[in-house]
Amino acid sequence: MQDLNVEEVNVTSAVLVGAAHHYGNFCRKQNDAFMDCRTEGKDPRKCLNEGKEVTQCALEFFKKVKGSCNESFTEYWSCLDYNNQNFEECRKKQKVFDSCMAEKLGLKRAS
């Protein structure tokens, strides 16, 4: 069971939804490796290392967001949370967050 001890990404669904496009770009390599492993076999235990790398990348991603774009991200995900994750209500805040991510972290929104 030692293999299962990893720090968790402790965020709400609004945070995950708000960050999804940028997270997908930032952690693409790790997520692809994990999904490749999972589709190759039926035993999820064989993919524990890949899963740990996904979690580590997510933790690194959210630390970078917090350090660089915390204010605009908090406004964006709070808007999503308040508006039942209705993106249309939050496009202005999304634009500010996306601009910050591009400027400070070099991450453009995935299409």
C-alpha positions as CSV (number, residue, x, y, z in Angstrom):
1,M,0.0,0.0,0.0
2,Q,3.0,2.3,0.3
3,D,2.8,2.8,-3.5
4,L,-0.6,4.5,-3.1
5,N,0.7,7.2,-0.7
6,V,0.8,10.4,-2.8
7,E,-0.2,14.0,-2.1
8,E,-3.7,14.7,-3.4
9,V,-4.7,17.5,-5.7
10,N,-7.2,19.0,-3.2
11,V,-9.4,21.3,-5.4
12,T,-13.0,21.7,-6.1
13,S,-14.8,20.9,-9.4
14,A,-15.0,24.6,-10.3
15,V,-11.2,24.9,-10.0
16,L,-10.7,21.8,-12.1
17,V,-13.1,23.0,-14.8
18,G,-11.6,26.5,-14.8
19,A,-8.1,25.2,-15.2
20,A,-8.8,22.3,-17.5
21,H,-7.6,23.8,-20.8
22,H,-4.3,25.1,-19.4
23,Y,-3.7,22.0,-17.2
24,G,-4.2,19.8,-20.3
25,N,-1.4,21.7,-22.1
26,F,0.9,21.8,-19.1
27,C,0.6,18.1,-18.2
28,R,-0.1,16.6,-21.6
29,K,2.9,14.3,-21.7
30,Q,2.2,12.8,-18.2
31,N,-1.5,12.4,-19.0
32,D,-0.9,10.7,-22.3
33,A,1.7,8.3,-20.8
34,F,-0.9,7.4,-18.1
35,M,-3.7,6.8,-20.6
36,D,-1.4,4.8,-22.9
37,C,-0.5,2.6,-19.9
38,R,-4.2,2.1,-18.9
39,T,-5.2,1.2,-22.4
40,E,-2.4,-1.4,-22.8
41,G,-3.5,-3.6,-20.0
42,K,-6.3,-4.4,-17.6
43,D,-4.2,-4.2,-14.4
44,P,-4.3,-0.6,-13.0
45,R,-1.4,-1.5,-10.6
46,K,1.0,-1.5,-13.5
47,C,0.3,2.3,-14.0
48,L,0.9,3.5,-10.5
49,N,4.1,5.3,-11.4
50,E,2.4,7.0,-14.4
51,G,-0.5,8.0,-12.1
52,K,2.0,9.5,-9.6
53,E,3.6,11.5,-12.4
54,V,0.1,12.9,-13.3
55,T,-0.6,13.9,-9.8
56,Q,2.9,15.5,-9.4
57,C,2.4,17.5,-12.6
58,A,-1.0,18.7,-11.4
59,L,0.4,19.8,-8.1
60,E,3.2,21.6,-9.9
61,F,0.7,23.2,-12.3
62,F,-1.6,24.6,-9.5
63,K,1.4,25.9,-7.6
64,K,2.5,27.8,-10.7
65,V,-1.0,29.2,-11.3
66,K,-1.2,30.3,-7.6
67,G,2.2,31.9,-7.8
68,S,1.6,33.7,-11.1
69,C,-2.2,34.2,-11.8
70,N,-3.9,33.6,-8.5
71,E,-6.1,36.7,-8.5
72,S,-7.5,36.3,-12.1
73,F,-7.8,32.5,-11.6
74,T,-9.7,32.9,-8.3
75,E,-12.1,35.4,-9.9
76,Y,-12.6,33.0,-12.9
77,W,-13.2,29.8,-10.9
78,S,-15.4,31.7,-8.4
79,C,-17.5,33.0,-11.2
80,L,-17.9,29.4,-12.5
81,D,-18.8,28.2,-9.1
82,Y,-21.3,30.9,-8.5
83,N,-22.9,30.4,-12.0
84,N,-23.2,26.7,-11.8
85,Q,-20.1,26.3,-14.2
86,N,-21.9,28.2,-16.9
87,F,-19.0,29.4,-19.1
88,E,-21.0,32.1,-20.9
89,E,-21.5,34.0,-17.6
90,C,-17.7,34.1,-17.0
91,R,-16.1,34.8,-20.4
92,K,-14.7,38.2,-19.3
93,K,-13.0,36.7,-16.3
94,Q,-11.8,33.8,-18.4
95,K,-10.2,36.2,-20.9
96,V,-8.2,37.9,-18.1
97,F,-7.1,34.6,-16.7
98,D,-6.1,33.3,-20.1
99,S,-4.1,36.4,-20.8
100,C,-2.3,36.0,-17.5
101,M,-1.5,32.4,-18.2
102,A,-0.1,33.3,-21.7
103,E,1.9,36.2,-20.4
104,K,3.3,34.8,-17.2
105,L,3.5,31.0,-17.9
106,G,3.6,30.9,-21.7
107,L,0.5,28.7,-21.7
108,K,-2.2,29.3,-24.3
109,R,-5.7,28.0,-23.9
110,A,-6.1,24.6,-25.6
111,S,-8.8,24.4,-28.3
